[in-house]
Amino acid sequence: MASDILDRYAEKLAQVRTQATPEQYRTVREDLIKRDLDEHINSVLLVDALRTSLEKKQLKKLDEYIDEVFEQRVVELKKEFKVDTRAELEELLEKQGTSLGSLRDSFANSQMASQFFKEKTKTKQVIGRPEMMRYYNAHIADYKTTARVRWQEIQISFAKHGGKTAAFSVVEKIVQALKNRDNFAVVAKKYSDGSTATEGGQWDWTQIGSLTDKKIERALFELPVNDISRVYTGESAFKIVKINAREATRFTPFGEVQKQIKATLEQQAREANGKKVFEELRKNAVITRMFASPRRTEEPRVKTISNERPRKPNPFERR
């Protein structure tokens, strides 16, 4: 039923109903159903498969366990809604268009579907070093760290100093200050007109190949760390750079990503198993939808009812 999907949105839908026209409200409900329908069908199939696989005694124990766990949720709901009794909680939920019974059913189905799915998708495949190495080699580009550098810059623009000659006179003062071992950041804040001047000329990690000025880039990746470059003359400014740290191009060793790769392969195995589970469940089920199935070409046994909106009864106005 529509409520099987919409109960979880009861509170929000109650708010929408006070603000939207009846047609807008109906559209919101239908959009939610369309969005969640396929997931709900999967859940129903899982629950049905679980219940079919259990004996009556096992089903009874399962229902008792779910009732016990749901009672903890009822306690949380009382705190959330700031009520003391179950009756008060029921009254508030009813105003929102739902009930404890509906919430309990949704909770039960969610728990059963989740646990059954986990059990069915457990992988028996042993993922050892050979499998992980094959994955590592096939995805080696993902473990590449491009060479990068952290640096500082002092820029003296020609235009901001009345021309190239006047700008060079400022550069001479800078060179002398750096020769006197003045702090590069202090000098940059005093003289530089570059975009990072207020930060002492500091640039964050810069990858090789990312700069348009190739002369500066060569200096960044050739100068020894902590060295200061000579003065570079550009088309519109003089520049001096200092290398603070540099990392060469490298590949993360297999040992450092081994656990991550194993987890990825295990997840892929679970997803593949999950796909098989649903394919089998759907193959043995006949599913009738109010809306056209977005996957009907993959599921030949799924039937589709006309998209034309029904007059009476209207399942979307169940509550």
C-alpha atoms as a printed R data frame, in Angstrom:
    type eleno elety resid chain resno       x       y       z
1   ATOM     1    CA   MET     A     1   0.000   0.000   0.000
2   ATOM     2    CA   ALA     A     2   1.015   3.621  -0.388
3   ATOM     3    CA   SER     A     3   1.300   3.944   3.379
4   ATOM     4    CA   ASP     A     4   3.939   1.192   3.477
5   ATOM     5    CA   ILE     A     5   6.291   3.634   1.788
6   ATOM     6    CA   LEU     A     6   4.930   6.959   3.009
7   ATOM     7    CA   ASP     A     7   4.653   6.282   6.747
8   ATOM     8    CA   ARG     A     8   8.285   7.204   7.263
9   ATOM     9    CA   TYR     A     9   7.551  10.636   5.784
10  ATOM    10    CA   ALA     A    10   4.363  11.203   7.789
11  ATOM    11    CA   GLU     A    11   5.617  14.208   9.743
12  ATOM    12    CA   LYS     A    12   7.029  16.018   6.704
13  ATOM    13    CA   LEU     A    13   3.978  15.206   4.587
14  ATOM    14    CA   ALA     A    14   1.748  16.650   7.296
15  ATOM    15    CA   GLN     A    15   3.664  19.922   6.981
16  ATOM    16    CA   VAL     A    16   3.489  19.838   3.184
17  ATOM    17    CA   ARG     A    17  -0.251  19.305   3.294
18  ATOM    18    CA   THR     A    18  -0.764  22.590   5.175
19  ATOM    19    CA   GLN     A    19   1.274  24.541   2.624
20  ATOM    20    CA   ALA     A    20   0.485  22.930  -0.729
21  ATOM    21    CA   THR     A    21  -2.567  22.581  -2.940
22  ATOM    22    CA   PRO     A    22  -4.230  19.146  -3.065
23  ATOM    23    CA   GLU     A    23  -2.690  18.509  -6.486
24  ATOM    24    CA   GLN     A    24   0.787  19.556  -5.308
25  ATOM    25    CA   TYR     A    25   0.410  17.355  -2.231
26  ATOM    26    CA   ARG     A    26  -0.595  14.393  -4.368
27  ATOM    27    CA   THR     A    27   2.401  14.997  -6.656
28  ATOM    28    CA   VAL     A    28   4.801  15.050  -3.703
29  ATOM    29    CA   ARG     A    29   3.388  11.741  -2.451
30  ATOM    30    CA   GLU     A    30   3.604  10.118  -5.855
31  ATOM    31    CA   ASP     A    31   7.190  11.326  -6.351
32  ATOM    32    CA   LEU     A    32   8.192   9.774  -3.032
33  ATOM    33    CA   ILE     A    33   6.535   6.493  -3.981
34  ATOM    34    CA   LYS     A    34   8.192   6.417  -7.401
35  ATOM    35    CA   ARG     A    35  11.584   7.144  -5.841
36  ATOM    36    CA   ASP     A    36  11.363   4.508  -3.084
37  ATOM    37    CA   LEU     A    37   9.237   1.856  -4.788
38  ATOM    38    CA   ASP     A    38  12.025  -0.289  -6.198
39  ATOM    39    CA   GLU     A    39  13.868  -0.365  -2.873
40  ATOM    40    CA   HIS     A    40  10.594  -1.242  -1.117
41  ATOM    41    CA   ILE     A    41   9.953  -4.107  -3.533
42  ATOM    42    CA   ASN     A    42  13.416  -5.491  -2.786
43  ATOM    43    CA   SER     A    43  12.693  -5.278   0.939
44  ATOM    44    CA   VAL     A    44   9.342  -7.071   0.568
45  ATOM    45    CA   LEU     A    45  10.973  -9.846  -1.457
46  ATOM    46    CA   LEU     A    46  13.681 -10.314   1.185
47  ATOM    47    CA   VAL     A    47  11.195 -10.424   4.054
48  ATOM    48    CA   ASP     A    48   8.992 -12.898   2.189
49  ATOM    49    CA   ALA     A    49  11.985 -15.115   1.420
50  ATOM    50    CA   LEU     A    50  13.084 -15.043   5.061
51  ATOM    51    CA   ARG     A    51   9.642 -15.899   6.434
52  ATOM    52    CA   THR     A    52   9.234 -18.674   3.892
53  ATOM    53    CA   SER     A    53  12.527 -20.204   4.982
54  ATOM    54    CA   LEU     A    54  11.613 -20.313   8.692
55  ATOM    55    CA   GLU     A    55   9.470 -22.735  10.652
56  ATOM    56    CA   LYS     A    56   6.552 -21.529  12.803
57  ATOM    57    CA   LYS     A    57   8.552 -21.718  16.031
58  ATOM    58    CA   GLN     A    58  11.370 -19.745  14.465
59  ATOM    59    CA   LEU     A    59   8.952 -17.121  13.155
60  ATOM    60    CA   LYS     A    60   7.410 -16.766  16.595
61  ATOM    61    CA   LYS     A    61  10.806 -16.239  18.202
62  ATOM    62    CA   LEU     A    62  11.724 -13.742  15.497
63  ATOM    63    CA   ASP     A    63   8.550 -11.719  16.033
64  ATOM    64    CA   GLU     A    64   9.101 -11.755  19.795
65  ATOM    65    CA   TYR     A    65  12.632 -10.504  19.339
66  ATOM    66    CA   ILE     A    66  11.498  -7.704  17.025
67  ATOM    67    CA   ASP     A    67   8.760  -6.678  19.494
68  ATOM    68    CA   GLU     A    68  11.362  -6.492  22.246
69  ATOM    69    CA   VAL     A    69  13.731  -4.367  20.176
70  ATOM    70    CA   PHE     A    70  10.895  -2.125  18.938
71  ATOM    71    CA   GLU     A    71   9.896  -1.356  22.518
72  ATOM    72    CA   GLN     A    72  13.254   0.371  22.889
73  ATOM    73    CA   ARG     A    73  12.328   2.471  19.873
74  ATOM    74    CA   VAL     A    74   9.006   3.356  21.527
75  ATOM    75    CA   VAL     A    75  10.917   4.682  24.542
76  ATOM    76    CA   GLU     A    76  13.024   6.836  22.208
77  ATOM    77    CA   LEU     A    77   9.914   8.127  20.442
78  ATOM    78    CA   LYS     A    78   8.343   9.136  23.763
79  ATOM    79    CA   LYS     A    79  11.420  11.213  24.573
80  ATOM    80    CA   GLU     A    80  11.499  12.645  21.067
81  ATOM    81    CA   PHE     A    81   7.838  13.703  21.197
82  ATOM    82    CA   LYS     A    82   8.062  14.638  24.885
83  ATOM    83    CA   VAL     A    83   5.180  12.440  26.036
84  ATOM    84    CA   ASP     A    84   4.877  10.064  28.981
85  ATOM    85    CA   THR     A    85   2.443   7.413  27.831
86  ATOM    86    CA   ARG     A    86   1.988   5.114  24.878
87  ATOM    87    CA   ALA     A    87  -1.522   6.499  24.373
88  ATOM    88    CA   GLU     A    88  -0.207  10.058  24.036
89  ATOM    89    CA   LEU     A    89   2.350   8.858  21.517
90  ATOM    90    CA   GLU     A    90  -0.322   7.046  19.516
91  ATOM    91    CA   GLU     A    91  -2.426  10.216  19.451
92  ATOM    92    CA   LEU     A    92   0.449  12.331  18.111
93  ATOM    93    CA   LEU     A    93   1.347   9.750  15.486
94  ATOM    94    CA   GLU     A    94  -2.271   9.541  14.367
95  ATOM    95    CA   LYS     A    95  -2.301  13.305  13.789
96  ATOM    96    CA   GLN     A    96   0.676  12.801  11.484
97  ATOM    97    CA   GLY     A    97  -1.141  10.084   9.563
98  ATOM    98    CA   THR     A    98   0.614   7.053  10.964
99  ATOM    99    CA   SER     A    99   0.545   4.747  13.997
100 ATOM   100    CA   LEU     A   100   2.758   2.648  16.233
101 ATOM   101    CA   GLY     A   101   1.505  -0.439  14.455
102 ATOM   102    CA   SER     A   102   2.628   0.887  11.093
103 ATOM   103    CA   LEU     A   103   5.982   1.960  12.512
104 ATOM   104    CA   ARG     A   104   6.430  -1.456  14.080
105 ATOM   105    CA   ASP     A   105   5.718  -3.196  10.760
106 ATOM   106    CA   SER     A   106   8.161  -0.936   8.924
107 ATOM   107    CA   PHE     A   107  10.770  -1.487  11.614
108 ATOM   108    CA   ALA     A   108  10.295  -5.253  11.507
109 ATOM   109    CA   ASN     A   109  10.513  -5.423   7.724
110 ATOM   110    CA   SER     A   110  13.610  -3.242   7.707
111 ATOM   111    CA   GLN     A   111  15.358  -5.370  10.325
112 ATOM   112    CA   MET     A   112  14.449  -8.673   8.681
113 ATOM   113    CA   ALA     A   113  15.360  -7.514   5.172
114 ATOM   114    CA   SER     A   114  18.688  -6.134   6.365
115 ATOM   115    CA   GLN     A   115  19.718  -9.235   8.311
116 ATOM   116    CA   PHE     A   116  18.567 -11.671   5.630
117 ATOM   117    CA   PHE     A   117  20.385  -9.691   2.945
118 ATOM   118    CA   LYS     A   118  23.612  -9.663   4.977
119 ATOM   119    CA   GLU     A   119  23.385 -13.398   5.490
120 ATOM   120    CA   LYS     A   120  22.720 -14.080   1.806
121 ATOM   121    CA   THR     A   121  25.488 -11.815   0.561
122 ATOM   122    CA   LYS     A   122  28.275 -13.134   2.787
123 ATOM   123    CA   THR     A   123  31.177 -13.889   0.534
124 ATOM   124    CA   LYS     A   124  32.823 -17.300   0.728
125 ATOM   125    CA   GLN     A   125  35.541 -16.174  -1.628
126 ATOM   126    CA   VAL     A   126  38.999 -16.128  -0.056
127 ATOM   127    CA   ILE     A   127  40.674 -12.846  -0.913
128 ATOM   128    CA   GLY     A   128  44.405 -13.417  -0.689
129 ATOM   129    CA   ARG     A   129  47.532 -11.579  -1.720
130 ATOM   130    CA   PRO     A   130  47.373 -12.664  -5.409
131 ATOM   131    CA   GLU     A   131  43.866 -11.197  -5.819
132 ATOM   132    CA   MET     A   132  44.864  -7.995  -4.055
133 ATOM   133    CA   MET     A   133  48.028  -7.629  -6.115
134 ATOM   134    CA   ARG     A   134  46.053  -8.023  -9.341
135 ATOM   135    CA   TYR     A   135  43.711  -5.251  -8.211
136 ATOM   136    CA   TYR     A   136  46.638  -3.043  -7.165
137 ATOM   137    CA   ASN     A   137  48.390  -3.430 -10.521
138 ATOM   138    CA   ALA     A   138  45.170  -2.862 -12.465
139 ATOM   139    CA   HIS     A   139  44.493   0.363 -10.537
140 ATOM   140    CA   ILE     A   140  48.066   1.549 -10.097
141 ATOM   141    CA   ALA     A   141  47.173   5.039 -11.349
142 ATOM   142    CA   ASP     A   142  44.910   5.458  -8.317
143 ATOM   143    CA   TYR     A   143  47.921   5.100  -6.043
144 ATOM   144    CA   LYS     A   144  50.102   7.655  -7.810
145 ATOM   145    CA   THR     A   145  51.045  10.847  -5.986
146 ATOM   146    CA   THR     A   146  52.186  13.562  -8.386
147 ATOM   147    CA   ALA     A   147  55.293  15.584  -7.520
148 ATOM   148    CA   ARG     A   148  54.401  18.732  -5.608
149 ATOM   149    CA   VAL     A   149  56.019  21.660  -3.850
150 ATOM   150    CA   ARG     A   150  55.252  24.225  -1.143
151 ATOM   151    CA   TRP     A   151  56.800  27.615  -1.812
152 ATOM   152    CA   GLN     A   152  56.842  31.344  -1.215
153 ATOM   153    CA   GLU     A   153  56.906  34.160  -3.707
154 ATOM   154    CA   ILE     A   154  57.785  37.820  -3.834
155 ATOM   155    CA   GLN     A   155  56.321  39.602  -6.859
156 ATOM   156    CA   ILE     A   156  57.110  43.145  -7.940
157 ATOM   157    CA   SER     A   157  54.841  44.258 -10.797
158 ATOM   158    CA   PHE     A   158  56.111  46.800 -13.318
159 ATOM   159    CA   ALA     A   159  52.791  48.630 -13.555
160 ATOM   160    CA   LYS     A   160  52.445  49.138  -9.813
161 ATOM   161    CA   HIS     A   161  55.862  50.766  -9.540
162 ATOM   162    CA   GLY     A   162  55.823  53.086 -12.524
163 ATOM   163    CA   GLY     A   163  57.603  50.802 -14.962
164 ATOM   164    CA   LYS     A   164  60.269  48.134 -15.169
165 ATOM   165    CA   THR     A   165  63.179  50.337 -14.133
166 ATOM   166    CA   ALA     A   166  61.475  51.660 -11.029
167 ATOM   167    CA   ALA     A   167  60.301  48.148 -10.139
168 ATOM   168    CA   PHE     A   168  63.876  46.868 -10.378
169 ATOM   169    CA   SER     A   169  65.032  49.437  -7.815
170 ATOM   170    CA   VAL     A   170  62.582  47.828  -5.362
171 ATOM   171    CA   VAL     A   171  63.929  44.395  -6.287
172 ATOM   172    CA   GLU     A   172  67.449  45.537  -5.392
173 ATOM   173    CA   LYS     A   173  66.233  46.421  -1.883
174 ATOM   174    CA   ILE     A   174  64.609  42.993  -1.603
175 ATOM   175    CA   VAL     A   175  67.764  41.178  -2.727
176 ATOM   176    CA   GLN     A   176  69.833  43.084  -0.201
177 ATOM   177    CA   ALA     A   177  67.354  42.283   2.585
178 ATOM   178    CA   LEU     A   178  67.437  38.573   1.724
179 ATOM   179    CA   LYS     A   179  71.250  38.636   1.607
180 ATOM   180    CA   ASN     A   180  71.126  40.076   5.108
181 ATOM   181    CA   ARG     A   181  69.093  36.965   6.030
182 ATOM   182    CA   ASP     A   182  65.871  38.876   6.661
183 ATOM   183    CA   ASN     A   183  62.883  36.537   6.973
184 ATOM   184    CA   PHE     A   184  61.414  35.819   3.532
185 ATOM   185    CA   ALA     A   185  57.820  36.132   4.771
186 ATOM   186    CA   VAL     A   186  58.532  39.506   6.411
187 ATOM   187    CA   VAL     A   187  60.136  40.806   3.217
188 ATOM   188    CA   ALA     A   188  57.214  39.521   1.139
189 ATOM   189    CA   LYS     A   189  54.661  41.267   3.336
190 ATOM   190    CA   LYS     A   190  56.635  44.504   3.079
191 ATOM   191    CA   TYR     A   191  57.364  44.594  -0.651
192 ATOM   192    CA   SER     A   192  55.391  41.995  -2.640
193 ATOM   193    CA   ASP     A   193  52.250  42.884  -4.590
194 ATOM   194    CA   GLY     A   194  51.389  39.274  -5.437
195 ATOM   195    CA   SER     A   195  48.109  37.625  -4.455
196 ATOM   196    CA   THR     A   196  49.695  35.923  -1.424
197 ATOM   197    CA   ALA     A   197  51.630  38.944  -0.138
198 ATOM   198    CA   THR     A   198  49.588  39.247   3.067
199 ATOM   199    CA   GLU     A   199  50.394  35.595   3.856
200 ATOM   200    CA   GLY     A   200  54.126  36.197   3.483
201 ATOM   201    CA   GLY     A   201  54.052  35.026  -0.125
202 ATOM   202    CA   GLN     A   202  53.121  31.495   0.969
203 ATOM   203    CA   TRP     A   203  51.599  29.123  -1.600
204 ATOM   204    CA   ASP     A   204  50.088  25.785  -0.631
205 ATOM   205    CA   TRP     A   205  51.096  22.484  -2.238
206 ATOM   206    CA   THR     A   206  51.419  22.986  -5.994
207 ATOM   207    CA   GLN     A   207  51.549  20.002  -8.352
208 ATOM   208    CA   ILE     A   208  54.039  19.820 -11.186
209 ATOM   209    CA   GLY     A   209  52.483  20.873 -14.475
210 ATOM   210    CA   SER     A   210  49.906  23.176 -12.883
211 ATOM   211    CA   LEU     A   211  51.715  26.513 -13.410
212 ATOM   212    CA   THR     A   212  51.579  28.491 -16.643
213 ATOM   213    CA   ASP     A   213  54.938  30.176 -15.943
214 ATOM   214    CA   LYS     A   214  57.298  27.314 -16.827
215 ATOM   215    CA   LYS     A   215  60.450  29.209 -15.766
216 ATOM   216    CA   ILE     A   216  59.101  29.511 -12.238
217 ATOM   217    CA   GLU     A   217  57.892  25.912 -12.283
218 ATOM   218    CA   ARG     A   218  61.345  24.653 -13.283
219 ATOM   219    CA   ALA     A   219  62.843  26.605 -10.399
220 ATOM   220    CA   LEU     A   220  60.316  25.143  -7.972
221 ATOM   221    CA   PHE     A   221  61.223  21.583  -8.924
222 ATOM   222    CA   GLU     A   222  64.973  22.067  -9.424
223 ATOM   223    CA   LEU     A   223  66.117  24.355  -6.610
224 ATOM   224    CA   PRO     A   224  67.234  22.727  -3.342
225 ATOM   225    CA   VAL     A   225  64.694  22.970  -0.543
226 ATOM   226    CA   ASN     A   226  65.056  26.183   1.525
227 ATOM   227    CA   ASP     A   227  67.044  27.867  -1.270
228 ATOM   228    CA   ILE     A   228  66.015  31.218  -2.691
229 ATOM   229    CA   SER     A   229  65.993  31.667  -6.451
230 ATOM   230    CA   ARG     A   230  67.602  34.379  -8.449
231 ATOM   231    CA   VAL     A   231  65.377  37.197  -9.763
232 ATOM   232    CA   TYR     A   232  63.132  36.013 -12.604
233 ATOM   233    CA   THR     A   233  61.976  38.580 -15.119
234 ATOM   234    CA   GLY     A   234  58.486  37.969 -16.470
235 ATOM   235    CA   GLU     A   235  56.390  39.876 -18.980
236 ATOM   236    CA   SER     A   236  54.863  42.074 -16.299
237 ATOM   237    CA   ALA     A   237  56.749  41.491 -13.064
238 ATOM   238    CA   PHE     A   238  59.927  40.419 -11.310
239 ATOM   239    CA   LYS     A   239  59.652  37.315  -9.135
240 ATOM   240    CA   ILE     A   240  61.721  35.642  -6.444
241 ATOM   241    CA   VAL     A   241  60.725  32.273  -5.018
242 ATOM   242    CA   LYS     A   242  61.784  30.132  -2.060
243 ATOM   243    CA   ILE     A   243  61.252  26.354  -1.764
244 ATOM   244    CA   ASN     A   244  59.905  25.207   1.616
245 ATOM   245    CA   ALA     A   245  59.114  21.547   0.936
246 ATOM   246    CA   ARG     A   246  58.954  19.181  -2.018
247 ATOM   247    CA   GLU     A   247  57.690  15.659  -2.646
248 ATOM   248    CA   ALA     A   248  58.668  13.612  -5.681
249 ATOM   249    CA   THR     A   249  56.248  11.604  -7.796
250 ATOM   250    CA   ARG     A   250  55.667   8.285  -6.060
251 ATOM   251    CA   PHE     A   251  53.344   5.315  -5.902
252 ATOM   252    CA   THR     A   252  51.852   4.332  -2.570
253 ATOM   253    CA   PRO     A   253  53.378   0.947  -1.688
254 ATOM   254    CA   PHE     A   254  51.100  -2.079  -1.788
255 ATOM   255    CA   GLY     A   255  51.607  -2.702   1.916
256 ATOM   256    CA   GLU     A   256  50.099   0.679   2.807
257 ATOM   257    CA   VAL     A   257  46.871   0.052   0.872
258 ATOM   258    CA   GLN     A   258  46.526  -3.698   1.309
259 ATOM   259    CA   LYS     A   259  43.719  -3.464   3.890
260 ATOM   260    CA   GLN     A   260  41.870  -0.889   1.785
261 ATOM   261    CA   ILE     A   261  42.093  -3.112  -1.303
262 ATOM   262    CA   LYS     A   262  40.844  -6.131   0.614
263 ATOM   263    CA   ALA     A   263  37.852  -4.145   1.876
264 ATOM   264    CA   THR     A   264  37.114  -2.977  -1.677
265 ATOM   265    CA   LEU     A   265  37.232  -6.502  -3.080
266 ATOM   266    CA   GLU     A   266  35.025  -7.786  -0.273
267 ATOM   267    CA   GLN     A   267  32.504  -5.019  -0.976
268 ATOM   268    CA   GLN     A   268  32.525  -5.835  -4.683
269 ATOM   269    CA   ALA     A   269  31.905  -9.498  -3.862
270 ATOM   270    CA   ARG     A   270  28.981  -8.581  -1.593
271 ATOM   271    CA   GLU     A   271  27.486  -6.367  -4.292
272 ATOM   272    CA   ALA     A   272  27.800  -9.143  -6.861
273 ATOM   273    CA   ASN     A   273  26.159 -11.589  -4.450
274 ATOM   274    CA   GLY     A   274  23.427  -9.066  -3.725
275 ATOM   275    CA   LYS     A   275  22.691  -8.660  -7.405
276 ATOM   276    CA   LYS     A   276  22.344 -12.424  -7.758
277 ATOM   277    CA   VAL     A   277  20.020 -12.574  -4.744
278 ATOM   278    CA   PHE     A   278  17.632 -10.002  -6.179
279 ATOM   279    CA   GLU     A   279  17.791 -11.511  -9.655
280 ATOM   280    CA   GLU     A   280  16.716 -14.859  -8.204
281 ATOM   281    CA   LEU     A   281  13.979 -13.349  -6.034
282 ATOM   282    CA   ARG     A   282  12.563 -11.296  -8.896
283 ATOM   283    CA   LYS     A   283  12.710 -14.231 -11.286
284 ATOM   284    CA   ASN     A   284  10.346 -16.124  -9.009
285 ATOM   285    CA   ALA     A   285   7.994 -13.209  -8.314
286 ATOM   286    CA   VAL     A   286   5.196 -11.439 -10.143
287 ATOM   287    CA   ILE     A   287   5.283  -7.722  -9.358
288 ATOM   288    CA   THR     A   288   2.433  -5.364 -10.207
289 ATOM   289    CA   ARG     A   289   3.107  -1.636 -10.102
290 ATOM   290    CA   MET     A   290   0.977   1.468 -10.260
291 ATOM   291    CA   PHE     A   291   3.778   3.181 -12.206
292 ATOM   292    CA   ALA     A   292   5.871   2.041 -15.146
293 ATOM   293    CA   SER     A   293   8.969   0.226 -13.968
294 ATOM   294    CA   PRO     A   294  12.244   1.994 -14.800
295 ATOM   295    CA   ARG     A   295  13.805  -1.476 -15.092
296 ATOM   296    CA   ARG     A   296  11.047  -3.349 -16.887
297 ATOM   297    CA   THR     A   297  13.342  -4.320 -19.785
298 ATOM   298    CA   GLU     A   298  15.538  -6.165 -17.297
299 ATOM   299    CA   GLU     A   299  12.601  -7.800 -15.530
300 ATOM   300    CA   PRO     A   300  10.317  -9.453 -18.095
301 ATOM   301    CA   ARG     A   301   8.091 -10.924 -15.410
302 ATOM   302    CA   VAL     A   302   7.237  -7.570 -13.852
303 ATOM   303    CA   LYS     A   303   3.775  -6.442 -14.905
304 ATOM   304    CA   THR     A   304   2.854  -2.786 -15.285
305 ATOM   305    CA   ILE     A   305  -0.558  -1.218 -14.808
306 ATOM   306    CA   SER     A   306  -1.568   1.740 -16.964
307 ATOM   307    CA   ASN     A   307  -0.096   5.078 -15.891
308 ATOM   308    CA   GLU     A   308  -3.537   6.630 -16.007
309 ATOM   309    CA   ARG     A   309  -4.532   7.823 -12.510
310 ATOM   310    CA   PRO     A   310  -7.268   5.624 -10.969
311 ATOM   311    CA   ARG     A   311 -10.510   7.266  -9.932
312 ATOM   312    CA   LYS     A   312 -11.867   5.027  -7.131
313 ATOM   313    CA   PRO     A   313 -10.454   3.853  -4.886
314 ATOM   314    CA   ASN     A   314  -7.356   6.094  -4.836
315 ATOM   315    CA   PRO     A   315  -4.508   4.256  -3.040
316 ATOM   316    CA   PHE     A   316  -2.659   7.493  -2.496
317 ATOM   317    CA   GLU     A   317  -5.496   8.834  -0.377
318 ATOM   318    CA   ARG     A   318  -5.547   5.800   1.864
319 ATOM   319    CA   ARG     A   319  -4.706   7.936   4.873
